[in-house]
Amino acid sequence: MWQLLKEDVKCIFERDPAARNLLDVLTCYSGVHALLFHRLNHWLWQRGLRWPARFLGNIARWLTGIEIHPGAAIGRRFFVDHGTGVVIGETTVIGDDVTLYQGVTLGGRTLNEGKRHPTLGNNVVVGAGAKILGPFTVGDNARIGSNAVVLHPVPEGATVVGVPGRIVRCRNRSAECLELVKEEARQQHAFDAYGVAGDTDDPIENAVESLQKEVAQLRAEIDRLTQKAVG
């Protein structure tokens, strides 16, 4: 556990330019404090000491504003930046080198006692205010944009934004990710001013399209008559 804690502290200097020195990180970073509590609480939870783990978890929430259920499994070099409002559910699994920002929720959508929270792969970044809800996997190296609401699995290397979350970029250019981007683009309704959806008939647009067709027909007729006159 000591090695885990050293790695948790060291990684902050690599991801936050505001981190000045060790004293600064140990005393001023709520994410570090919450993680220190969680490493202990998870150890207690795994050994059947459920009530002490939950009680200490509540103390950590009061002190830091970050709620991590002691049952959540968190990998190495985990960093919560700013931290306030972060919630991590009981059956969440988080890989190595993951970064969360303030207001992130890793939650569930059912009352099932089994797996109901997400699994995050390695090197995942989740932006401020994002919600990842459900027992699915977010692949390695994925990026979740601020305030996105993610309800479905995310392939490796994908960038997800919006409500509901949609894939807008594939960093590793995998076939699975690219196909999902195309499918979501087909289903996505564009936003227009005054609430006009992209699939709604616009009379002005229809009129312009009609005029363009008429112009094309007239040009074709002119070309036909010109060729006939020359011939």
C-alpha positions as CSV (number, residue, x, y, z in Angstrom):
1,M,0.0,0.0,0.0
2,W,2.9,2.4,0.8
3,Q,4.2,2.0,-2.8
4,L,0.6,2.8,-4.1
5,L,0.4,5.9,-2.0
6,K,3.8,7.1,-3.2
7,E,2.8,6.7,-6.9
8,D,-0.6,8.4,-6.2
9,V,1.3,11.5,-4.9
10,K,4.0,11.5,-7.6
11,C,1.6,11.4,-10.5
12,I,0.1,14.7,-9.5
13,F,3.3,16.5,-10.4
14,E,3.0,15.0,-13.9
15,R,-0.6,16.1,-14.4
16,D,-1.1,19.3,-12.6
17,P,1.2,22.3,-13.2
18,A,-0.1,24.0,-10.1
19,A,1.6,21.4,-7.9
20,R,4.6,23.1,-6.4
21,N,6.1,20.7,-3.9
22,L,5.4,17.7,-1.8
23,L,4.1,19.7,1.2
24,D,1.7,21.5,-1.1
25,V,0.3,18.3,-2.5
26,L,-0.1,16.5,0.8
27,T,-1.8,19.4,2.6
28,C,-3.8,21.1,-0.1
29,Y,-5.1,18.5,-2.5
30,S,-8.5,17.1,-1.5
31,G,-8.2,14.3,-4.1
32,V,-5.1,13.0,-2.3
33,H,-6.8,13.1,1.0
34,A,-9.9,11.2,-0.4
35,L,-7.6,8.6,-2.0
36,L,-5.6,8.1,1.2
37,F,-8.8,7.3,3.0
38,H,-10.0,5.1,0.2
39,R,-6.9,2.9,0.1
40,L,-7.5,2.2,3.8
41,N,-11.2,1.8,3.5
42,H,-10.9,-0.6,0.6
43,W,-8.5,-2.7,2.5
44,L,-11.0,-2.9,5.4
45,W,-13.8,-3.7,3.0
46,Q,-12.0,-6.6,1.4
47,R,-11.5,-8.1,4.8
48,G,-15.2,-8.0,5.7
49,L,-14.9,-4.9,8.0
50,R,-17.8,-3.2,6.1
51,W,-19.1,-0.9,8.8
52,P,-15.7,0.7,9.7
53,A,-15.0,1.1,6.0
54,R,-18.3,2.9,5.4
55,F,-18.0,5.0,8.5
56,L,-14.5,6.2,7.5
57,G,-15.7,6.7,4.0
58,N,-18.4,9.1,5.3
59,I,-15.7,11.0,7.3
60,A,-13.6,11.3,4.1
61,R,-16.7,12.7,2.2
62,W,-17.3,15.3,5.0
63,L,-13.7,16.4,4.9
64,T,-13.1,16.4,1.1
65,G,-16.4,16.6,-0.7
66,I,-15.5,13.5,-2.6
67,E,-17.5,10.3,-2.1
68,I,-15.8,7.0,-2.9
69,H,-17.5,3.8,-1.9
70,P,-15.0,1.5,-0.1
71,G,-16.1,-1.3,-2.4
72,A,-14.8,0.5,-5.5
73,A,-11.5,-0.9,-7.0
74,I,-9.1,1.8,-8.0
75,G,-5.8,1.2,-9.8
76,R,-2.4,2.8,-9.5
77,R,-1.6,6.5,-10.0
78,F,-5.2,7.7,-9.7
79,F,-5.7,11.5,-9.6
80,V,-8.8,13.5,-8.8
81,D,-8.2,17.1,-9.6
82,H,-10.2,19.8,-7.7
83,G,-12.5,17.0,-6.6
84,T,-15.6,18.6,-5.1
85,G,-18.7,16.6,-6.1
86,V,-17.0,13.5,-7.4
87,V,-19.0,10.3,-6.7
88,I,-17.7,6.8,-7.3
89,G,-20.1,3.9,-6.8
90,E,-19.6,0.5,-5.0
91,T,-19.0,-1.8,-8.0
92,T,-16.9,0.7,-10.0
93,V,-13.5,-0.6,-11.3
94,I,-10.9,2.0,-12.3
95,G,-7.7,1.1,-14.1
96,D,-4.2,2.7,-13.9
97,D,-3.3,6.3,-14.6
98,V,-6.9,7.5,-14.6
99,T,-7.8,11.2,-14.1
100,L,-11.1,12.6,-12.9
101,Y,-12.1,16.2,-12.6
102,Q,-14.7,17.9,-10.3
103,G,-18.3,16.8,-10.4
104,V,-17.8,13.5,-12.0
105,T,-20.2,10.7,-11.2
106,L,-19.4,7.0,-11.8
107,G,-22.9,5.7,-11.0
108,G,-25.5,3.1,-11.7
109,R,-29.0,3.0,-13.2
110,T,-30.5,0.0,-11.5
111,L,-31.2,-1.4,-8.0
112,N,-29.4,-4.7,-8.8
113,E,-27.0,-5.7,-6.1
114,G,-24.5,-7.0,-8.6
115,K,-22.3,-5.1,-11.0
116,R,-24.1,-1.8,-11.7
117,H,-21.3,0.8,-12.1
118,P,-18.8,1.4,-14.9
119,T,-15.4,0.0,-15.5
120,L,-12.7,2.4,-16.6
121,G,-9.7,1.2,-18.5
122,N,-6.1,2.6,-18.2
123,N,-5.2,6.2,-19.0
124,V,-8.8,7.4,-19.1
125,V,-9.6,11.1,-18.6
126,V,-13.1,12.2,-17.4
127,G,-13.8,15.9,-17.7
128,A,-15.6,18.1,-15.1
129,G,-19.3,17.3,-14.5
130,A,-19.4,14.1,-16.7
131,K,-21.7,11.3,-15.7
132,I,-20.9,7.7,-16.6
133,L,-23.9,5.6,-15.6
134,G,-24.1,1.8,-16.0
135,P,-22.2,-1.5,-15.8
136,F,-20.2,-1.1,-19.0
137,T,-16.6,-0.5,-20.0
138,V,-14.9,2.7,-21.0
139,G,-11.8,1.5,-23.0
140,D,-8.2,2.4,-22.5
141,N,-7.1,5.9,-23.4
142,A,-10.7,7.2,-23.8
143,R,-11.6,10.8,-23.1
144,I,-15.0,11.8,-21.7
145,G,-15.8,15.5,-22.3
146,S,-17.0,17.9,-19.6
147,N,-20.7,17.4,-18.7
148,A,-21.1,14.5,-21.0
149,V,-23.7,11.8,-20.0
150,V,-22.4,8.4,-21.0
151,L,-24.8,5.5,-21.1
152,H,-23.2,3.0,-23.4
153,P,-19.8,1.3,-23.7
154,V,-16.9,3.4,-25.1
155,P,-14.2,1.8,-27.3
156,E,-10.5,2.3,-26.7
157,G,-9.2,5.7,-27.7
158,A,-12.6,7.3,-28.3
159,T,-13.5,10.8,-27.3
160,V,-17.1,11.2,-26.1
161,V,-19.0,14.5,-25.7
162,G,-22.6,15.7,-25.3
163,V,-25.9,14.6,-23.7
164,P,-26.4,11.8,-24.4
165,G,-22.7,11.1,-25.0
166,R,-21.7,10.5,-28.6
167,I,-18.3,9.5,-30.0
168,V,-16.7,12.4,-32.0
169,R,-13.1,11.2,-32.4
170,C,-11.1,7.9,-32.5
171,R,-7.5,8.4,-31.4
172,N,-6.5,4.9,-32.4
173,R,-8.6,4.7,-35.6
174,S,-9.9,1.3,-34.7
175,A,-12.6,-0.2,-37.0
176,E,-15.0,-0.5,-34.1
177,C,-14.6,3.1,-33.0
178,L,-14.9,4.5,-36.5
179,E,-18.1,2.5,-37.2
180,L,-19.7,3.9,-34.0
181,V,-18.8,7.4,-35.1
182,K,-20.5,6.9,-38.4
183,E,-23.5,5.3,-36.9
184,E,-24.0,8.1,-34.3
185,A,-23.5,10.7,-37.0
186,R,-26.3,9.2,-38.9
187,Q,-28.6,9.2,-35.9
188,Q,-27.6,12.6,-34.5
189,H,-30.1,15.4,-35.1
190,A,-28.3,18.7,-35.6
191,F,-29.4,21.7,-33.5
192,D,-30.7,24.7,-35.3
193,A,-31.9,28.0,-34.0
194,Y,-35.4,28.2,-32.5
195,G,-35.5,24.4,-31.9
196,V,-35.7,23.3,-35.5
197,A,-34.3,19.8,-35.7
198,G,-32.1,18.8,-38.6
199,D,-34.8,16.4,-39.9
200,T,-37.6,18.9,-39.9
201,D,-38.8,20.4,-43.2
202,D,-37.6,24.0,-43.6
203,P,-39.8,25.9,-46.2
204,I,-37.0,28.2,-47.1
205,E,-34.5,25.4,-47.6
206,N,-37.1,23.5,-49.6
207,A,-37.7,26.5,-51.8
208,V,-34.0,26.9,-52.5
209,E,-33.6,23.2,-53.3
210,S,-36.6,23.5,-55.7
211,L,-35.0,26.5,-57.5
212,Q,-31.7,24.7,-57.8
213,K,-33.4,21.7,-59.4
214,E,-35.3,24.1,-61.8
215,V,-32.0,25.8,-62.8
216,A,-30.4,22.5,-63.4
217,Q,-33.3,21.5,-65.6
218,L,-33.2,24.8,-67.6
219,R,-29.4,24.4,-68.1
220,A,-29.9,20.9,-69.4
221,E,-32.6,22.1,-71.8
222,I,-30.4,25.0,-73.0
223,D,-27.6,22.6,-73.7
224,R,-29.9,20.3,-75.6
225,L,-31.3,23.1,-77.8
226,T,-27.8,24.5,-78.4
227,Q,-26.6,21.1,-79.6
228,K,-29.7,20.7,-81.8
229,A,-29.1,24.1,-83.4
230,V,-25.5,23.4,-84.0
231,G,-26.3,20.0,-85.5
